[in-house]
Amino acid sequence: MTQHSEYLHQGTGRQLQKELLQEYFSRLNSAPERGEKVAYVFISGNIAEYLRAFGFNLVFPEVTALQCGIKRMAGTFIGAAEDLGYSPDVCGYVKNDIGLAQTSSASPLGQLPKPDVLLCNYAGCRTYIKWFEALAEMYEAPLIMLDVPYQRRWDREAQDFATDDVAYVAGQLEELIPRLEEIAGRSYDHEAHGRMLEDSVVAEDMWARILESGKHRPSPFDAYFEAVFFMAPLYVLRGLLPECRQFYEATWLEIEERLEHGIGPLDEERFRIVVEGPPPWPHFRAFWEMFKKWGAVSVASSYAKVGGIFDRGFRHDPTRPFESQAEYCLNCYTNLN
Amino acid sequence: MSTATVADAWVDAATPVLDQLGTLSERTFLDPDLSALHAYKDSGPHKRVIGCFPVYTPEELVHAAGFLPAHVFGGGHIAEIEYADARIQSFVCSICKSTLELGLTERLKMVDGFMFPSICDVARNLSSIWKRNFPEQFVAYCHWPEHADSINARAYLRSEFARILDGLEELRGSAVSIAELNDSLDIYNENRRLMRALRTLRREHPEKLTLGETYRLFRAGGFMRRDTHSEMLARALAEAVARDAARRDAVRVVLDGAFCEQMPVEMIEMIEQAGCYVLDDDILLGHRWYSEDIPANTDDPLDAMAGAFLEQAPDCAVHYVGRQRRVEAFGEKLDRAEADGVIFASAKFCEPALYDYVLLKDEVERHSLPYVTFEFEEKAGLFDAIQTQVETFVESVLFYDDEPDPDAPGQASSAASSAAEAAGEQP
């Protein structure tokens, strides 16, 4: 673990994130050798703990796509998808993933395993449906829809108490158990599900604290460029004990130390900005450098909320696993009107 | 036959309906002033107009409340985009932009509310943009279940219909009774029965009724109450059945991709004039969202609607049914139509159609059928290139396409593709 000589914790977050994700993908890629099953699922409002309670290894195609983008491999895959007939006007994430599947090439994350099931939790983006419909054809894998209604009441308060939607989504999670057990070849572990959610709550608390720290002057972290690294474990590793929780405990120490010493991501914080929208992956570093050059620090961003709006108070509830996962899907950022 | 009917306000009783489709179009969907909607609104103190966006919104509920469900399917040729670009991205379809433009230029002032279905991200976001710009209106975003075989879907969908009905009742100031709902279901059942009969006639005798005529007839229905529309359809059906027309040597095609944004009516007419019989299509798909009658005699009409929706809603680009694979359903459609070829016509920037195209064309190739692909916009005044493409496609099928060589899969389709390339259009 690299450390800045004067400080105990600086650099911890980025280093640990790298190690944990490398380990995660290496285990994921060897899942078929161990006879373990693989589910594909989307990041927004993902139900990682639920699926891991069946023992599924999880592939998040959006993560694959952005990794291909940042490593500048996406162009080849997008081109391969367009050769199949995909329009230049449709989503690059989808084309990257389909091009990758078609060319059977290794991603920057290694040779990803094929899906045993595609679970389409399309919270907020209908392109997800079309994406998994295509993958279902290509992999000949079963496609299961988790129907997550969009937030469609105009009165925020009425929406927050939309218990009928929660019951609907929770009901689907319960009803899918036998089908997923059959695919997984093992039983759903209710007790493990609860334990995973307990750990998620700790990680979510820490992550919310990190996001809140952007209010300080200077902000101890960049809520857009650095957030990309710091948020990944919360979306990808939730339900893996104890990695996810440990990451946030360690990273919080780093942020806390920055707060104590008044240090931020740049030597001087000249501009405090809020960023909307996802990063331009193929030019991520150049884009960041431009902000650094001007002394601009992101103190908040919408992209840091794509996987959950923990800053607004949402936490998983281990005592109500299905309802709680349903609330998570329904209230994720991309599902808000 | 001199009994005056409501339909007489739209078409002359003494002249065949099929001879008046031009005038009917001018009075309804081609009218730049949308006078039909104003007239309805002004016809009484409690008359309300509810805009309905494609593909399917529950207009049965609107009708039951005594309001007019008005099909606001874009601005087509009647709106120049001037303000909408400031509120919606440049890289989205025309129909969303032009519908918003109609609102922003106050040409939809007669509208008291708007329903948007869950067909795509753009239409969904348009519902929020609409609410923000027209906060006084009743705006319903309808989320249709995509997990149709879920045991929870029916109760969910019933509650979704109930939520929308609540909003309509608030607008009316009183509850809508079960009898009113059942009457409305009856009227819509009758209307859909007539449209089914017209479509069946077209499939069996495409020479008796053109695609353009069918479109004009069906589309006009979005500007009047459905009982009125049914009177007109019944007359048109009888006229078409009695028509004495010779069958042309035309290419039997299935058209896919035009389920939301409207092709200019002249483009629809051009396709058949270029030498095709379009025997199945997804134009105005919402009209056949229910393939059979919805039970109209129950004490829970909303539940009856929910049940019918889950069993009958069509498998299409914007609704995942899950009863069977989308490509399989499409293959069956090709077989039913005994198609010689396929036309993929998707609106510019229409993601659902553009995604589907890739999977469906593979199915077409498995059927060893040729296909042609083009993108359109509702505002396309000139479409010479598309016309050339369709004509070349027709010629390639009629004159050059012998029995496909079994050792060369995709050969037939490559003929069509090169026709497309020759026409200078990118698929």
Interface residues (C-beta under 8 A of the other chain):
Chain A: L84 G85 Y86 S87 D89 V90 C91 V94 Y122 C125 R126 T127 I129 K130 W131 E133 A134 A136 E137 L143 M145 L146 D147 P149 Y150 R152 W154 D164 Y168 G171 Q172 E175 N337
Chain B: F91 S118 I119 C120 D121 R124 S127 S128 K131 V139 A140 Y141 C142 H143 P145 E146 H147 S150 I151 N152 A153 A155 Y156 S159 E160 A317 V318 Y320 G322 R325 R326 V327 K348 F349 E351 P352 L354 Y355 D356 Y357 V358 L359 K361 P427
